[in-house]
């Protein structure tokens, strides 16, 4: 099967329109439409995707802004697979990388935590005083990070949220990051297991802050000419992009600022090479001026950011329903995708994500997957289970619930090789290789 990079876009109505959006999948190179999932109008931070992996079909969750409804879509179907009625309207959602848990925030500052496969409501608590604007799981799924209009950022250990003995107690955050002064707009997590990871937070107060969760401390503050609404953190954590939808001295419309987290050492320094930028903590603030060499002038209000799989292209979603692809090295516009054909609908691109084309995608079933004579990937690839989410806590269901799990296929060739090496290697060497 040939790997093909795709772009998943979610569109929703802007403040000036009531049009119905969609979730679309496009070819990264040509921009051609591969699949479309309709009957959704998810807002910013209200779309979550689990990719197809480990022999199980993935899914997409989309929270509806005007009602307490959560839509679930499978890549194998172009219609809503499950429409869940929730206890509250959700302002944002997030799922962990493994696809085990889904968290949802509300306008009242409450957070819900469900198990996706069983639908069981494991926890709900009042996390903030005002609306929860963004939720993020760390890459290992060990912590949930929430941002709010109350300018606070809270880090919640997932283990304590799931613990049976703590179900009747108010959850205690691992730490509260409270250096912002205005509502939080976005959070981006760096690579690494919790708490050995760094996160970026952006706010309307014109700042982006870099935090170290291990020490629970602020590393650096970056100040921008305009409020920041979206972030994209490079996987190597050498640079990040911050998007502003406001006009600036360089021209009308939104702009994307590129910030490098390293710089050349002072020529007088006996040590050569580069050094990390910032790290001065609360006392340090690095002001980013309008520099055309470090800025991409989009000319349209920006609603979302994302990196390509190779980290060489920046995808910029706009409130006019377009996705612009820029080469990061040169800042040149490569091409533009148009998830919204009718611009009169006033739809905005609220979510962008690059991914490999799902092998079980509707209308694009890969015939390269052939098991026991079956020629359709849909026949041999089950979907990841998604159960209706509970509206209230149910202690009995929590105790007796069962979650289906797909066991990996035994690889006979690898197993025979293992037996061969086990017979011919020394016991200590075999233990080292196959531990």
Backbone torsions as a table, in degrees:
resi	resn	phi	psi	omega
1	UNK	NA	129.7	-179.9
2	UNK	-82.3	129.6	179.1
3	UNK	-75.6	137.8	-177.7
4	UNK	-137.0	123.8	179.3
5	UNK	-79.7	138.1	-179.3
6	UNK	-129.9	165.1	178.5
7	UNK	-121.5	119.6	176.1
8	UNK	-96.2	126.0	-178.9
9	UNK	-123.1	137.4	173.3
10	UNK	-116.1	130.4	-179.2
11	UNK	-117.8	143.2	178.8
12	UNK	-142.9	167.3	-176.9
13	UNK	-71.7	137.6	173.2
14	UNK	-81.2	-179.8	-176.7
15	UNK	-65.6	-20.4	-176.8
16	UNK	-101.3	8.7	-176.8
17	UNK	-143.6	154.5	176.7
18	UNK	-119.4	21.2	-179.3
19	UNK	-67.0	156.6	-179.1
20	UNK	-93.6	126.2	-176.8
21	UNK	-87.5	-160.3	-178.8
22	UNK	-163.3	167.0	171.7
23	UNK	-112.2	120.3	-174.3
24	UNK	-123.2	153.0	178.7
25	UNK	-122.7	125.3	-174.6
26	UNK	-122.5	151.2	172.4
27	UNK	-70.4	132.0	-175.3
28	UNK	-65.8	-36.9	-174.5
29	UNK	-81.5	-42.1	-173.7
30	UNK	-102.9	-21.0	-176.4
31	UNK	80.1	1.6	-178.4
32	UNK	-67.3	147.6	-178.0
33	UNK	-77.8	125.4	179.3
34	UNK	-99.4	-36.8	-179.0
35	UNK	-159.0	155.5	180.0
36	UNK	-140.8	131.9	178.5
37	UNK	-119.5	114.6	-170.1
38	UNK	-100.6	-172.3	179.0
39	UNK	63.5	44.1	175.9
40	UNK	-145.4	155.7	179.6
41	UNK	-149.6	49.8	-173.3
42	UNK	-66.4	142.1	178.8
43	UNK	-86.3	-177.2	177.8
44	UNK	-62.1	138.5	-179.0
45	UNK	63.7	22.7	-177.9
46	UNK	-117.4	14.6	177.0
47	UNK	-124.2	133.0	179.2
48	UNK	-133.2	140.2	-173.4
49	UNK	-127.1	134.7	168.3
50	UNK	-115.0	119.4	-176.3
51	UNK	-75.7	155.4	175.3
52	UNK	-67.2	124.1	-178.7
53	UNK	-161.2	161.2	177.1
54	UNK	54.9	34.6	176.7
55	UNK	76.1	12.3	178.9
56	UNK	-124.6	136.7	179.6
57	UNK	-68.9	140.5	-178.9
58	UNK	-83.7	-176.6	-178.1
59	UNK	-152.5	168.5	177.3
60	UNK	-129.1	133.0	175.0
61	UNK	-110.8	136.5	-178.7
62	UNK	-138.2	117.6	178.4
63	UNK	-86.7	134.2	-178.0
64	UNK	-90.0	133.4	-173.0
65	UNK	-75.9	-25.5	-173.2
66	UNK	-96.9	-2.7	-179.6
67	UNK	-155.1	162.6	-178.2
68	UNK	-83.9	65.3	-177.0
69	UNK	-127.5	138.4	173.5
70	UNK	-123.6	118.9	179.6
71	UNK	-93.0	139.2	175.9
72	UNK	-118.5	132.4	179.9
73	UNK	-124.1	139.9	169.9
74	UNK	-101.6	147.4	178.0
75	UNK	-64.5	-20.7	-177.6
76	UNK	-82.0	-8.5	-178.7
77	UNK	-131.4	144.1	178.8
78	UNK	-96.1	12.0	178.4
79	UNK	-121.6	167.6	178.5
80	UNK	-63.9	123.7	178.8
81	UNK	-81.3	-33.2	-177.3
82	UNK	-155.1	130.2	175.5
83	UNK	-114.2	113.3	-174.4
84	UNK	-103.6	133.6	174.6
85	UNK	-92.4	122.6	-174.2
86	UNK	-104.1	164.4	179.5
87	UNK	-70.7	-25.3	-179.5
88	UNK	-143.8	162.4	170.3
89	UNK	-71.0	136.0	-179.5
90	UNK	-98.0	132.3	177.3
91	UNK	-90.5	-18.3	178.1
92	UNK	-165.0	156.2	178.2
93	UNK	-140.3	164.9	175.3
94	UNK	-159.3	146.7	172.8
95	UNK	-126.1	150.4	-179.8
96	UNK	-75.8	166.4	-175.1
97	UNK	-61.6	-31.2	-179.8
98	UNK	-79.7	-13.2	-179.1
99	UNK	76.3	24.7	-178.8
100	UNK	-88.3	-37.1	-172.5
101	UNK	-130.3	149.9	176.4
102	UNK	-125.9	130.9	176.9
103	UNK	-113.2	141.7	179.2
104	UNK	-134.9	134.7	178.3
105	UNK	-106.6	156.2	-177.4
106	UNK	-122.4	170.3	178.6
107	UNK	-70.6	-16.9	179.2
108	UNK	-90.2	1.7	179.5
109	UNK	89.5	8.8	-178.7
110	UNK	-92.1	148.4	177.2
111	UNK	-123.6	135.0	175.5
112	UNK	-109.1	146.4	176.4
113	UNK	-131.3	114.8	-178.9
114	UNK	-113.2	152.6	165.6
115	UNK	-90.5	124.8	-170.4
116	UNK	-68.7	-43.3	-174.4
117	UNK	-67.9	-33.1	-178.5
118	UNK	-105.6	-19.0	-177.4
119	UNK	78.3	4.6	-176.0
120	UNK	-72.3	133.6	176.1
121	UNK	-82.7	105.5	-176.0
122	UNK	-82.3	-32.4	-178.2
123	UNK	-160.7	151.7	168.8
124	UNK	-149.5	137.7	-175.8
125	UNK	-157.2	157.2	176.1
126	UNK	-83.5	102.1	-173.7
127	UNK	-91.1	-30.2	-176.5
128	UNK	-138.4	166.1	179.8
129	UNK	-82.8	-24.8	-178.6
130	UNK	-128.4	-169.1	-174.0
131	UNK	-57.6	136.0	172.3
132	UNK	-81.9	118.3	-173.9
133	UNK	-96.5	-26.6	-177.2
134	UNK	-154.6	142.9	175.5
135	UNK	-128.8	141.7	177.8
136	UNK	-144.6	137.0	168.3
137	UNK	-92.0	146.0	170.7
138	UNK	-67.0	165.2	-172.8
139	UNK	-64.5	-26.6	177.1
140	UNK	-92.9	1.3	177.7
141	UNK	72.1	11.7	-176.3
142	UNK	-84.2	-15.4	-178.4
143	UNK	-141.4	148.2	175.7
144	UNK	-113.5	129.2	-178.2
145	UNK	-113.7	130.6	-177.1
146	UNK	-124.0	141.1	175.0
147	UNK	-122.7	149.8	-171.2
148	UNK	-140.1	167.4	174.0
149	UNK	-70.4	-12.4	177.3
150	UNK	-81.4	9.1	177.9
151	UNK	73.3	7.3	-179.5
152	UNK	-98.5	151.7	174.5
153	UNK	-125.4	125.3	-177.9
154	UNK	-118.1	142.6	178.6
155	UNK	-114.7	119.9	-174.7
156	UNK	-115.1	119.8	174.1
157	UNK	-66.9	125.8	-177.5
158	UNK	-65.6	-32.7	-179.5
159	UNK	-60.2	-39.2	179.1
160	UNK	-73.4	-27.2	177.6
161	UNK	-73.2	-23.9	-178.0
162	UNK	-98.6	-13.7	-173.8
163	UNK	-63.6	130.7	-179.7
164	UNK	-63.5	-38.9	-175.6
165	UNK	-72.2	-11.4	-179.3
166	UNK	-108.5	11.7	-175.1
167	UNK	-68.1	-24.3	-178.4
168	UNK	-101.6	12.6	178.0
169	UNK	-115.9	152.9	177.3
170	UNK	-72.3	126.9	-178.5
171	UNK	-58.7	141.5	178.4
172	UNK	-108.7	126.3	-179.2
173	UNK	-71.3	152.3	174.2
174	UNK	-63.6	-38.6	174.5
175	UNK	-164.7	158.0	174.2
176	UNK	-114.7	124.5	179.2
177	UNK	-101.9	104.2	-166.4
178	UNK	-125.3	41.3	-179.5
179	UNK	-95.4	-13.7	175.6
180	UNK	-74.4	158.0	-178.7
181	UNK	-116.1	-10.7	179.8
182	UNK	-133.4	172.9	-174.7
183	UNK	-51.8	143.2	177.2
184	UNK	-79.4	136.5	-178.2
185	UNK	-110.0	-29.5	-178.6
186	UNK	-159.8	156.7	177.0
187	UNK	-137.6	137.4	177.5
188	UNK	-132.3	129.0	-177.2
189	UNK	-99.0	137.3	175.3
190	UNK	-81.6	170.2	178.9
191	UNK	-73.7	142.5	178.2
192	UNK	137.2	153.9	179.3
193	UNK	-81.3	146.8	179.3
194	UNK	-70.5	136.1	2.8
195	UNK	-95.5	14.2	-177.7
196	UNK	-83.6	60.3	180.0
197	UNK	-149.5	162.3	178.2
198	UNK	-114.5	152.6	178.5
199	UNK	-132.8	153.4	173.5
200	UNK	-110.4	139.8	175.3
201	UNK	-129.7	139.9	178.5
202	UNK	-121.0	157.0	-175.4
203	UNK	-149.3	165.4	175.7
204	UNK	-70.1	-12.2	-179.6
205	UNK	-77.2	18.3	175.6
206	UNK	73.1	16.1	-174.9
207	UNK	-125.2	153.5	168.2
208	UNK	-125.5	131.2	-175.4
209	UNK	-119.6	138.8	178.6
210	UNK	-105.8	124.3	-174.6
211	UNK	-119.0	148.5	172.3
212	UNK	-109.2	114.9	-175.3
213	UNK	-74.4	-27.5	-179.4
214	UNK	-63.1	-41.1	179.6
215	UNK	-98.7	-2.0	-179.2
216	UNK	56.7	38.7	-173.2
217	UNK	-128.3	156.7	174.9
218	UNK	-84.1	126.6	179.8
219	UNK	-89.3	-50.8	-174.6
220	UNK	-153.4	147.8	173.3
221	UNK	-115.0	130.6	176.9
222	UNK	-111.4	125.9	-178.5
223	UNK	-105.9	133.0	-176.0
224	UNK	-117.5	160.2	179.2
225	UNK	-68.5	-21.2	-175.7
226	UNK	-134.4	161.7	175.5
227	UNK	-61.2	142.2	-178.7
228	UNK	-101.8	133.2	-176.1
229	UNK	-115.6	-23.0	-176.9
230	UNK	-142.0	149.3	-179.9
231	UNK	-129.4	152.6	170.9
232	UNK	-142.1	118.7	-175.2
233	UNK	-106.4	118.9	179.7
234	UNK	-60.3	145.6	-174.2
235	UNK	-63.8	-30.5	177.8
236	UNK	-83.1	-5.5	178.1
237	UNK	60.4	33.7	175.3
238	UNK	-92.4	-23.6	-177.2
239	UNK	-154.8	160.4	172.9
240	UNK	-141.8	159.8	178.0
241	UNK	-116.8	138.7	179.8
242	UNK	-126.5	128.7	-174.8
243	UNK	-109.1	137.5	176.1
244	UNK	-122.8	137.9	-179.6
245	UNK	-92.7	-8.5	-176.6
246	UNK	-83.9	159.1	176.1
247	UNK	-70.7	154.2	-179.8
248	UNK	-140.9	173.4	-177.7
249	UNK	-57.3	-22.2	-178.3
250	UNK	-79.6	-12.1	179.7
251	UNK	150.4	171.8	-179.7
252	UNK	-74.8	162.7	177.6
253	UNK	86.1	-173.1	-174.9
254	UNK	-83.4	162.2	178.3
255	UNK	-139.5	153.2	177.2
256	UNK	-117.8	125.1	-179.6
257	UNK	-99.9	133.0	175.2
258	UNK	-100.7	126.2	-178.0
259	UNK	-122.0	118.9	176.5
260	UNK	-90.6	135.8	-177.6
261	UNK	-93.6	21.3	175.2
262	UNK	-145.8	161.7	179.4
263	UNK	-152.7	162.6	177.2
264	UNK	-70.6	143.7	178.6
265	UNK	-69.5	159.1	176.5
266	UNK	-60.5	135.0	-179.7
267	UNK	-56.4	-25.7	179.6
268	UNK	-80.4	-10.1	179.6
269	UNK	-76.0	131.8	-178.7
270	UNK	-68.5	-20.3	177.5
271	UNK	-85.5	132.3	-179.2
272	UNK	-95.3	173.3	176.9
273	UNK	97.0	-147.3	-176.0
274	UNK	-121.9	166.4	178.4
275	UNK	-137.0	159.3	179.1
276	UNK	-67.5	144.6	179.3
277	UNK	-91.4	132.1	177.2
278	UNK	83.9	-153.2	-178.0
279	UNK	98.1	5.0	-177.8
280	UNK	-81.8	-3.6	175.7
281	UNK	78.7	-148.2	-175.1
282	UNK	-63.8	-32.1	-175.5
283	UNK	-76.5	-8.9	-174.7
284	UNK	-109.7	134.2	175.1
285	UNK	-139.3	121.0	-179.5
286	UNK	-99.5	118.2	-177.5
287	UNK	-91.1	125.0	179.5
288	UNK	-98.0	114.2	178.2
289	UNK	-87.1	168.9	179.4
290	UNK	-75.0	102.0	-178.6
291	UNK	-120.4	113.1	-178.8
292	UNK	-55.2	-27.5	-179.6
293	UNK	-73.5	-20.5	-178.0
294	UNK	-117.9	24.7	-175.9
295	UNK	-145.3	144.1	175.3
296	UNK	-113.6	115.4	178.5
297	UNK	-86.7	107.2	-176.4
298	UNK	-82.8	-36.0	179.8
299	UNK	83.7	1.4	178.1
300	UNK	-137.1	149.6	176.1
301	UNK	-58.9	133.9	-173.9
302	UNK	-99.3	138.0	-177.6
303	UNK	-118.5	-19.1	-177.3
304	UNK	-162.7	156.6	178.7
305	UNK	-135.0	153.7	175.5
306	UNK	-163.9	156.1	174.7
307	UNK	-99.3	153.4	169.6
308	UNK	-73.8	171.1	-178.5
309	UNK	-64.4	-30.0	179.5
310	UNK	-87.3	-1.7	-179.2
311	UNK	62.2	19.0	-179.3
312	UNK	-104.0	-9.0	-178.1
313	UNK	-128.9	136.9	176.5
314	UNK	-104.3	128.4	178.2
315	UNK	-102.4	128.7	-176.6
316	UNK	-121.5	115.5	176.5
317	UNK	-92.7	142.1	-175.7
318	UNK	-120.1	165.3	177.8
319	UNK	-76.3	-4.8	176.7
320	UNK	-93.6	4.8	176.1
321	UNK	86.4	23.0	178.9
322	UNK	-120.4	156.1	175.6
323	UNK	-124.0	115.9	-179.8
324	UNK	-97.7	135.7	179.2
325	UNK	-108.9	119.0	-177.4
326	UNK	-115.0	138.3	171.7
327	UNK	-73.5	125.2	-174.3
328	UNK	-67.6	-38.4	-176.4
329	UNK	-66.0	-41.7	-175.2
330	UNK	-107.0	-11.8	-175.6
331	UNK	63.7	21.2	178.9
332	UNK	-84.8	142.0	176.2
333	UNK	-74.8	119.6	-178.0
334	UNK	-86.4	-48.7	179.8
335	UNK	-168.0	172.4	-177.9
336	UNK	-131.3	129.6	173.9
337	UNK	-96.0	149.0	-178.5
338	UNK	-125.9	82.4	176.9
339	UNK	-63.1	-27.1	-179.6
340	UNK	-105.7	114.9	-178.4
341	UNK	-79.7	-40.0	-178.5
342	UNK	-98.7	100.2	-178.2
343	UNK	-67.2	-17.8	180.0
344	UNK	-68.0	-17.1	179.0
345	UNK	-71.3	-18.4	178.4
346	UNK	68.6	34.0	-178.0
347	UNK	-86.2	147.0	-179.1
348	UNK	-113.5	147.0	175.6
349	UNK	-83.0	106.3	-173.4
350	UNK	-95.8	-13.5	-179.5
351	UNK	-153.9	136.0	175.0
352	UNK	-131.2	140.7	177.2
353	UNK	-155.2	130.7	176.2
354	UNK	-94.3	140.3	-176.3
355	UNK	-158.3	160.4	171.5
356	UNK	-71.3	146.3	-178.6
357	UNK	-61.8	124.6	-179.3
358	UNK	-60.2	132.3	179.0
359	UNK	-65.9	-18.4	180.0
360	UNK	-104.0	21.1	-177.2
361	UNK	-64.4	136.7	-178.7
362	UNK	-58.2	129.7	179.8
363	UNK	80.8	-5.0	-178.9
364	UNK	-135.0	34.8	-179.1
365	UNK	-59.1	127.1	-177.7
366	UNK	-79.8	120.2	178.2
367	UNK	-77.4	-3.9	176.9
368	UNK	-71.5	-14.7	177.3
369	UNK	-92.8	108.2	-174.8
370	UNK	-133.9	109.0	-178.7
371	UNK	-124.3	126.6	176.2
372	UNK	55.0	36.9	176.4
373	UNK	83.2	-3.2	178.7
374	UNK	-78.7	139.9	-175.7
375	UNK	-111.6	2.3	-179.9
376	UNK	-117.3	129.1	179.0
377	UNK	-64.7	-26.5	179.9
378	UNK	-66.8	-28.9	-179.2
379	UNK	-77.3	-25.1	-173.2
380	UNK	-112.4	-7.2	-178.1
381	UNK	-115.6	102.4	177.3
382	UNK	-70.5	156.7	178.9
383	UNK	-88.7	151.9	175.9
384	UNK	-64.6	127.6	-175.5
385	UNK	-65.3	135.0	173.6
386	UNK	-129.4	114.7	-178.6
387	UNK	-101.2	153.6	176.1
388	UNK	-57.5	134.0	-177.4
389	UNK	-75.8	137.8	178.0
390	UNK	-68.4	148.4	178.5
391	UNK	-94.0	-23.7	178.3
392	UNK	-135.0	160.5	177.2
393	UNK	-69.2	140.4	178.2
394	UNK	-134.0	101.0	-176.7
395	UNK	-62.6	-38.1	-179.1
396	UNK	-66.5	-44.5	179.5
397	UNK	-63.9	-33.4	178.8
398	UNK	-65.3	-37.0	-176.8
399	UNK	-76.4	-34.1	-172.2
400	UNK	-107.3	1.1	-172.5
401	UNK	-66.7	153.2	177.1
402	UNK	-126.2	141.8	179.5
403	UNK	-119.7	125.4	179.0
404	UNK	-72.6	143.8	-179.5
405	UNK	-138.0	134.5	-179.1
406	UNK	-92.3	120.6	179.6
407	UNK	-77.7	143.1	-179.4
408	UNK	-66.5	149.6	179.3
409	UNK	-70.8	132.7	-179.7
410	UNK	-72.6	127.1	-179.7
411	UNK	-92.4	104.6	-175.2
412	UNK	-65.8	-34.7	-179.0
413	UNK	-66.1	-47.5	-179.7
414	UNK	-64.5	-36.7	-178.4
415	UNK	-67.5	-38.6	178.1
416	UNK	-67.7	-37.4	175.9
417	UNK	-63.4	-38.8	178.5
418	UNK	-61.8	-43.0	179.6
419	UNK	-65.5	-37.7	179.1
420	UNK	-62.5	-49.0	-179.0
421	UNK	-67.0	-32.9	-179.5
422	UNK	-66.0	-32.0	-179.9
423	UNK	-78.4	-24.3	-172.3
424	UNK	-108.8	-10.6	179.7
425	UNK	-100.1	160.9	174.0
426	UNK	-68.4	149.1	-178.6
427	UNK	-54.7	-41.4	-179.2
428	UNK	-66.2	-38.8	179.2
429	UNK	-67.6	-39.6	178.8
430	UNK	-63.7	-37.3	179.7
431	UNK	-66.5	-38.4	-179.8
432	UNK	-67.4	-40.2	-175.2
433	UNK	-76.7	-33.9	-170.0
434	UNK	-118.6	22.3	-179.7
435	UNK	-67.7	NA	NA
